[in-house]
Amino acid sequence: MAPPGTLDRTPPPFFRQGASARSQLLLCTALAVFLMAADHRLQITHPLRSTLATVLLPLQQVARWPGQVLDTAGHYIAGLDRAVGQSEALQRQLAAQSEAITRAARLEAENAELRALMGLRAATPVGTVQAEVLFEAADRYSRKVMIDRGSVAGITLASPVIHESGLLGQVTRVYPLSAEVTLLQDQQISVPVLNQRTRQRGVAFGDGADAAGMELRFVAANADVQVGDELITSGLDGVYPPGLPVARVAQVQRQAETSFARIELTPVASADGRRHVLVLPMKARKAEQGAQEGARDGAQESTPSPRGSRP
């Protein structure tokens, strides 16, 4: 054991105390205020800040890159969605406008056709029945269409069917609410015709299902028939009223070995694209013919006898 006079009586470092904490806070505060004032006035730390900003700029850009990528991807996806939505809306609008234009064109064509039929109906002396074409017959060996008027509307067999261009065909089958119309191109149809230029009569026949025209048969090879001649109904058969346009001469072939010319015709009326037609019922035509004959008989009876003649 060491003697009492040799012990170290100084306090350990743990218990040593310097300036107080309040003094240290005041000192640090004063130093900070001094440095801020000096930096504001003298720009002491400006080179240091510039150096640190230059060094840390690549790191900042790398740190911002994921956010920029996400923002760009979000804007791209949003813009793509808007573009797709606008494209679909424009396509729907275009489809609606196309449908409206098609409907308007169809209605305009139908109105023009109806106006022409109304004018033809007013000019036709016999009673007419307006009908609508339903469909074309499925038989490939004939040229026939169905209309939506039948015996209930006064349609009878052999009634001529016309539209504003001319003669279209003849009713060959009648049902209560519909009727079958055989077109002029059918090989079963024959129409007595008159050449408007030469006033020569003839008979036009259909070429059949595989042809689109007609043929003028039994015409002499030296007959005066030219391409472009217009043929109308002569009215001699009592079925078709006279004066209806039938066809035009499309081709004339004269062969020395035959006594007849081959004359091909193009009908002036076609059922393609037609929805409305006029039917001339035979009953109305017969009634009108009877009235005309009665009027002629009455006129003959009322004519005074010549002088000197006896009754």
Secondary structure, 3 states (H helix, E strand, C coil): CCCHHHCCCCCCHHHCCCCCHHHHHHHHHHHHHHHHHHHHHHCCCHHHHHHHHHHHHHHHHHHHHHHHHHHHHHHHHHHHHHHHHHHHHHHHHHHHHHHHHHHHHHHHHHHHHHHHHHHHHHHCCCCCEEEEEEEECCCCCCCEEEECCCHHHCCCCCCEEEECCEEEEEEEEECCCCEEEEECCCCCCEEEEEECCCCCEEEEEECCCCCCCEEEECCECCCCCCCCCEEEECCCCCCCCCCCEEEEEEEEECCCCCCECEEEEEECCCCCCCCEEEECCHHHHHHHHHHHHHHHHHHHHHCCCCCCCCC
